[in-house]
Amino acid sequence: MGLSLARLALWLLLLGSVVRADRVNKSSSGGMFWSTAKEEGDLLRKAEAEDSTTVANGNDDFDGGFSSLDGMLQWAIGHSDPEKLKETAQDVQRLTPNELKNRQREIKDLMEKLKMPSDAQLMQIAIDDLNNASLSVEDRHRALQELLILVEPIDNANDLNKLGGLAVIIQELNNPDPEVRRSSAWILGKASQNNPVVQKQVLELGALTKLMKMVKSNSVEEAVKALYAVSTLVRNNLAGQELFYAESGDLMLQDILSNSSIDIRLQRKAVFLVGDLVEFQLETTSKAELPIFSNRFFLKSVVDLAASTDLDLQEKALTAIKNLLQLGTTEALVFKDFCGLDEVLERMRQQLQNLMVEEYQSDYAMDVESLRREVELIFHRKLGRVMRIPT
């Protein structure tokens, strides 16, 4: 390794102060506890296989919790007893060449063990844990929480199926534990978000139907995460939307939108999905417009949400209405006479005026008011075209 005697002394001191963990416990970012169900030896064998080329080329740079070998040495200096360091240096000077070589090998082994695993290795550990039928529920929760964080980068999400993770997570949707089902749906949603590659893989593995059933769960948290996953799977995805409608997804949305007793988080996600689906319909001009978007009961359920006192829900409902108004199959008079859109927009205007004088909500209220005026303009234009048609 080409270590000087001074550095070797410091490394020997550091070697004596490190207690080797039985498990890989913490990520390099700190604070995150990784799955404890895998032995350290399993992880290190995988790391050694990947790092063999680097070692063969003589690259001994430390690649773990410290940015460099010098960084680790500086840390050791700051945490060492000067007298102990001096004593160790004197001992090193008395070592024979063979003893020095053995000490260097020990230090190299220590450095290898201190290396942090890659994201792919951590994902594989979590996936292997989930494949273990005897794994405790607590460890299963931990493995899923690890994957939830790891799949956030798109490259990691794309690796999930290569590692066998998607099939395992989809299987967990059938787990009797509601927390396991919730986390599994959340992972699928996060991995699929704005990711056509993963969307296609999850759809081909048949997860959409199961997720749509989970939206009807008695557990609100499970239903919310399932609807989130459904939304990310079908967003800007024609194949996903076709399957969604084939499984009566439009009726599922209408049930959520029209149920006043349902959790508001589900209604927010449902009306947001409506806005997305209609926007996709507007952009895909060659595709025939779906009957659900001109169904007056469906339209009324969306307009009624715009009358909510929840600003977030109002904003999402307004976006959906704006898109619906631009469809050729929707009728302005239905929005006016059956849905009462003009009255809803006027009540909303008055409500937003009151909120705009409140400092903590004024900016958001102004944004919603701008959207409301845009919807009102589109509505009046569409209504005006109808009124000008000669009788």
N, C-alpha and C positions, 0 to 999 in steps of 0.2 A: 504493500500500500504506500510505501515511501514515506512513513511517518517519522518525524524527528523524535529524539528521545523525550523532549519536553512535551510534545503532543501525545506521545505514547503514555507518558505519565498521567497526563490529564485524562486520556481515554480510560486508563486503568482505574482511575478514581471514579469516573462516570460509570464504568462497568460494574463497580462494586456497589453503586448507589441505586441501580435500576432493578426493580423487582419485576420479573417477567410475568405478564398477565396470563391467566389460563384461557382467556377469551379475548377476541378483538372487541374492545368496549367503546372506544370513542372515535369519532370522525376527526379529521384534521382541522375542522372549523371549531371544534370544542363544543361541549355541552350536549351533544347528541349521542345517545346510547344506542348502539347497534345490536343486532340479534345476538343473544348469548347461547343459542342452541348449537352453534358450530364450534368445533375445537379449533384452537389456534393452528394446529398442525395442518389441518385441511386447507386453511387460508394460505399459509406460508408455502405449501407445495404448489399452489396455483400461482402465487407471486413469483416463486423461483423459476417456474417454467417460462413465465413471460419475461423475466429479467435476465435469463441466461445469456442472451445476445449481448446485453449491456455489459455484463460481467466479463464475458469473453473478450470484449473490446477494451477492457481495462478502464472502464468508466466507473469510478468509485464514488461519484457525487452522491451525497445523501438526498433522498427523495421522499421525505416524510413530513413530520410536523414542523421541521425547520427548513428554511429556504435553502440552506447549504450546510456542508460539513463545518465550515467556519462559524456559521450561526449557532450550531449546536455546541461547539467548543466555547464560544463566547458565553453561552448560557451556563455551561459547566463552570467556567471561571467565576462567574458571578455568584454561583451557588456552592463554592468549594471553600473549605477551611484552608487558609494559606499555609499553615504549618503542616497540615496533612498533605497538601500538594507538594510541598518541599520534600517531605519525607518520602513520598512515593517516587519523586524524581530521583532521589538518591538511590532508592532500591532498584530502579530501572537501570541505572548505570552499572550495577553489579550483575545484571542478567547476561547469560551466555547468548551467543547468536541463535542457538536453537530455542532457548527460552523466549527470546525476543520474537522469533517467528511464531511461536505458539500464542504469545500474547496478541500479536497482530491478528492472528486468525480468530481469536476470541472476540476481538473488537469488531472485525468484519461481520461475524455472526450476529453480534448485537445490533449492528447497523441494519442488517437485513431484517431482523425481527422487528425493529422499530419502524420500518417502512409501512406506510399506510396503504391499504388495498385500494384499487381503482373502484370507480362507481360500478363498473360491470361486475367486478368481483363481489362487491357488497350486494348488488342485486341478485347475483347467483346464490349467495348465502341465504338471503331472505326467501328466494324461490325454493331452494332445497328444503328450508325449514317448513314451508307451507306444504311441501310434498310429503312431509313426515306425518303420518297419520297419528302417531303417539304424541305429537307436540301439544303442550298445554295451551289452553285458550289464551292465557296471558302472553305466552311467547308468540302465538299466532297474531294477536293484536300488535305486538311489537314489530313483527316482520312486515305486516301490512303498513304500519306507520312509516317504516323505513322506505318501503317502495313508494309510498305517497310522496315523499320528499325527493326520492331519487329520479322519478319519472318526469319531474318538472322540465328539465332540459330536453329539447326535442331529440337530440342524439341518443340520450338514455331511453326515451320513450320508444324510439325506433329499434333499440336493442332488446326491448322487453320480449318480443315474440321470438327472436333468435335464441334467447335463453330459456324458452319454454314458459315464460311468465304469464302470457295472456291466457293460455288454456287453464293454468292453475288458478288465476284470479277469477276467471269466469266460473270455474267450478265452485269457488268460495261463495258465489252468489246463492248457492243452495245450502250454505252452512246454517245450522239451527241457531247459531248465536247472532242476534241482530246487529251487534257492533261489527262483527266480521263481515256481514253482508253490506252494511253501510260503507265501511272502509273500502271494500272491494269495488263497489259501484263508483266511489269517489276516485279511486285510482284509474279505473277505465275512462271516466270522464276527463280527468286531467291529462291522461296520455293521449286521448283522442282530440283534444282541443286544438283546432286549427292545424290538424295533422292528417292529411288524406291517407297517408300510408297506414297509420294505426287505425283510422276509421275503417278502412277496407278490411284489415285483418280482423278487427273485432266483429264486424258485420258478418264476415265469412264464418266466424266461429259461433254464430247464432246467439250472441248476447243480447241483441236489441229486444227480442220478444220477452226474455226474462226480465230485463230492466223495466219494460213497460208494465209488467205485472207487479213489480216492486213499487211502482209509483202509487199503487192502491194500498200499500202497506198501512197497517194501523200505527206503525211507528212513523211519526212525522219526520224524524231525522233521516230514516231510511228512505222514505218517499222523496224527500228533497234531494238527496244525493242521487237517487235513481233518475229523477227527472233531469237533473244536471247532466248526468251521463247520456241520457237519451238526446238531450239538446245538442251536446257536442258531437254526437255520432251522426246526426242528420243535418247539421248546419253546413250549408253549401255543398251538400252531398246528394246527388240525384238518386243513386241507388239506395241510400239510407232513407230518403224521404219516400220513395216508392214502397219500401218495406213498411215504413211507419204508417202510411195511409192504408196499406193492405191489412195491417193489424189494428185498424180502427183508431189510429192515433188522433184523428180529428175529433172523434167522439170523446176520447179521453180528455183532450184539452177543453172541450165544451163543458164536460162535467166539472172540471176544476174551476173554470172561469165563472160558472153560474152558481156554484155552491158557496153561499155567503158564510157558512160555518167552517169552511176549510181554512187551514193555516195560510196566512197572508204570504209566507215565503213561497209556498207552492203556486199561489196565484201570480206572484211576480215572475217566477220562472216560466210559467205557462204562457202568460201574455207576451213576455219577451220572445219566447219561441214562436208565437204567432207572428209577431213582427218580422222575425227572421225568415220564416217560411213564405210569407207574402212578398217580402223583398226579393227572395230567390225566384219566386214566381214572376215578378215584374222583370227581373233581369233575364229570365229564360223565356223569351217571347215565343219560341217555337212550341212550347209546352202548353197544352190546353189547361185553362184555369179550372181549378177544382170546385165542385158544387158547394163544398162547405163554406167557402169564402163569400158566397152570395146568400147563404142561409140566414134568414133574418133573425132567428133565435141566437145563432152563433154571433152575429154582428151586435145584437143587443147585449149579450153577455160581456163583450169587449167594451162597449160604450159605458155600461154600468160601472165597470171598474174605474173608468176615468172620473167618476163621481166620488171616488174614495177620498178620504181625508189624508191618506198616506201619499206624500209627494213622490216617492220612488215608484209606487204602483201607478200613480197618475201619469208620470212621465213615460213609463213603459206602455201603458194603455194608449196614450196619445200617439206614440210612435207606430203602434200597430194600426190605429185608426187612420193615420196619415197614409200608410201603405195600402190599407184596404180601400180607401177612397180613390186610389189611383188605378185600381183594377177596372177593366172594362165591364165586368159582369156585375159589379155592385151598383145598386140603384140609390141615387141621392135621396129620393123620396122615402125609401125604407129607413135611411139614417135619420131623416127628419120626422116622419110621422110615426114610425114604429119604435125606433130607438131613442127618439127625443134628443138627438145630438146637439141641436141648437141650444136647448135649455141647459144641458150639461156643460157646454162650453161657457155659457154666460155665468152659471154658478161658480164655475172654476175661476173665471176672470175675477169675480168679486173676492173669492177666497185668496187668490194669489196676491191681489192688491193689499189685503190685510197682512199677509205674510211678508211682503216686501218692506214693510216698515219695521219688522223685527230684525235686529242686526244679525243674529246668529243664523237666520234662514234667508236673508234677503237675496244673496247672490244666487242660491239654488232656485228660489222662487222666480227670480227674473229669467233664469234659463228656461224653466218650465213654461213661463208666460210667453216667451218667444216661440216655443214649440206650439203652444196653444193657438197663438195667432196664425201660425203657419197652417195648422190643421183647419182653422176657421176659414182661411182664405181658400184653401183647396176645396173645402166643403161648399162654400158659396159659389165658387166657380162651377163646380159640378152641378149644383142645384140650379144655377142660372142657365146652364145649357138645357136643362130639362124644361124650365119655365118658358124658354124662348121657342121650344118646338111648337109649330103651328098646330092648332086643333082642327 
